[in-house]
């Protein structure tokens, strides 16, 4: 079983433990806060940053305790983050829907629910908890699922970050006419990172689509490389949660210091 398969198996088990009756979930959905549109801030000429709240990862283990996700989110926002990504997967990333709720209330910028979306229920759940953006990992979904989940995201008012790792996955992603494509340099089967995937894949994404470089970004040179490859945004987690000052780290990555 690959790392991705193992993670998804755990996601399904945890989902069944917390699943509410659909009628109850729809009641929560009716009370959800309005959607915040992330697209304009991910398509600016200067590269923007999606700053991530992540306690741990399968490849690195524990990263940071993050006892105050609201405070960290506020620092991200003040430093100029365009979007805040909140890990909600529990077993490998130490996240929760509680984190999503807390962060949504703490900031005024869009929130990405970062999780492995493998059930329609999760999309209603994400919106009910205030998510503005969801993650669609092409490697984890059939083409029918990818299309169906993308349409469902739009019906619920959310944007979708469609994540790819290979040429074949990018071709599949482009078939659904996405607004945001993320190129993840981490192989989700082996967990190894190769940022050359940015130069191989990002230039193949049509202009007009927000192009997000994910994983392997920890210093200013990495950001410059991603931008030169055509990225309009970067997604950074580990380098920020491990930094003494997340605000300083963001400004350094964006070349403001």
N, C-alpha and C positions, 0 to 999 in steps of 0.2 A: 504494500500500500504506500503510495507517495505521500509526501507531507500534505499536499492539497487534499487528497482523499481522506486522510486522517482528520484534518481540521473540519472538513465538511461533515464527516460522520458525527463529530462532537457537536457541531452546530445544530444538526437535526435532532440529536438527543436533548440538548438544552431547550430547543424550541418546543418540543413536546411537553416539557416540564412546566413551561410558563404560559403555554397557549391558553388564551381566553376564548369563551364562546364568541363567534363572529359578531353576534348582535351587540355584545358588550364592547368589543373592540370598535365597532362602528360608532357607538356612543362616545367613546374617547376621541374618535376621529372628528366628530362634529365640533368638539371643543379645542381642536388643534389650532395653534397660532398661525397667522397668515404665512404663506411661503415667501421667502426672500430669494430673489433671482441672483444667482452667482455668475451668470454668463458674462455680463459686461465687464466685471472685474478680472475675468480670466482671459479676456481678449484685448487687453491694452497693449500698447507698443512696448512698454517696459515690462519685463517679466514679473509676474506676481507670485505670491507664495500661499500655498495651502499648508497651514501649520497644524501638526497632528498631536493629539493627546493620546499617548501610548505608554503603558506601564511596562510591557514586556513584549517579546517576540519569539517565535519558534527558533530563529537562528541565533539570537543573542541572549536569550533568557531575560532575567529581570533588568530593566533599564532605569526606572525611577519609580518611587512609591506614589507620587502624585496624590497627596492627601487632600489637595484643594484644587480640583479641576476648574472650578469657576475662576479662581485667582489666576491660574495659568492661562486660561482662555482670555481673560481681560488683558494680560500682558501681551499675548499674541495680537489682540485687536489693536491695542495702543501702539504696537510696533509696526502696524501696517499690514497685517495678514489680510488676504482677500477672503479666505474661507477658513473655517476651523474644522478639521477632520477629527471625529471622535470614534475611537475603537469601541465597539460594543460586544465583540466576541470575548467570552469569559475565560475559556480554558487556556488558550495559548497567548492571549494578549492582555488579560487582566481587566477587560472592559465590562461595561454594563449599560443598560438602558437608563439607569439612574444617572450615569455620567452625561448621557445625552440630554436628559431633562435639565440637569444643573447648568450645563454649558449653554444651552439654548436660552435660558433665563438671564444669563450673565452678560451676554454680548448682543450686538445689533447686526452683526454680519452673518452671512449664510453658514449653515452647519451641514457637513457631510457625515452621514452615518456610514462608518467604515466597518463593514461586516461581510460575511459570505452569504449573499442573498440567493437562497435555493428554494424558496417557497413564496407563493403569492402572499401568504399571511404576513411575511416580514415587511412587505412594502406598505401595507395598511398600518402595521405596527410602527414603522419608521415615521410615517407622516403623522400618526397620532401622537408621537413623542416629539414632534417639532422638526424633524429632518427636512432640509430643503434639497438635499442631494443624496443619492444612493450610489453604491458601487455595484457595477455589473462586471464580473470577471468572466471574460469569454471562455477561458479554459475550464471553467466550472459548469458551463451551461451548454445545452444543445442549441442548435440554431433556432428552433421553435421557441425554446425557453427564453433565449436572448431577445427575440423579437417581442414575445408576449410580455416579458417583464419590462422592456423598454416602453412599450405602449402603456402598460399599467402605471409606470412611473409618471408618464406625461398626463395620464387621466387624473392622477392624484395631485398634479401641479408641480411635481418634483423634477429636477434635472437628474441625469444619470451620467456618472463618470464610467465610461466603457473602457475597461482595462485589458490591454493586450501585452503579449510577450514575444510573439513570433509573427512572421509574414502571413502565415495562414490565418492566425487569429485576427490580424489587422484586416485582411480581406473580408472575413466574416463580420467584423465590427462595422465596416463601411457599408455593408449590405443593408443595415438598418437605419442609415442616414443619421448618425449620431451628431450631437452638438459638442460633446466633450469626449476626447479620447485620451486615455492615459497609457503611456508606454512604461511598463514596469521592468526595470533592469534586473530584478531578482527572479530567478527561475523558481516557480512555486513548487516544482517537483523535487529539486535538489537544494533549494534555498541559496544557491550561489548567485553572486552579483556580477554582471558584466555590462558596464555603462556604454559599451559600444553599440548596444541595442538602440540607444538614442540616435546615433548617427545612421543606423540601418533602417529604422522604422519611422522616426518622426518626420523626415523629409517626404515620406510617402503619404502623409495625412494632408488632405486638401486644405487650402487656406479657407478661412471662415469657420473652421472647426477649432475650438480651444484644444491645445495640445499640451498635455501635462507630463513632465518627466518625473518618474517615481523611483525611489530607492537609490542608494549609492551616492546621495548628495550630502556632503558634510562641510564643504569649504567653498570659497568664492570661485575658484577655478572650475569646480564642478558645475556651478550655476552658469558660468560663462560658456562652458562647453555645451550644456543643454540648450542654452539660448541660441548659440551658433547653429545647432542642429535644427532649430525651428520651434523649440518649446516656447509657449506663451506663459507657462506657469510651471512651478515645481511643487512637489509634495514632499515635505520634510518632517520626520518625526524624531528619530533617535538623536540626531545632532542637537535638536532643540530641548528635548526633555533631559538630556545629560548636561546641558550648558549651565554654567553658574548663573548667567543672565540670559534667559531666552530672548529678551528684547534686543540685547547687544548682538546675539547670535543671528537674529533675523536681519538686523541692519548690516551686519558684516556680509551675510550671504547675498543681500541685495545691493551691495556695493555702496552703502551710505556712510560707511566708516572707513 
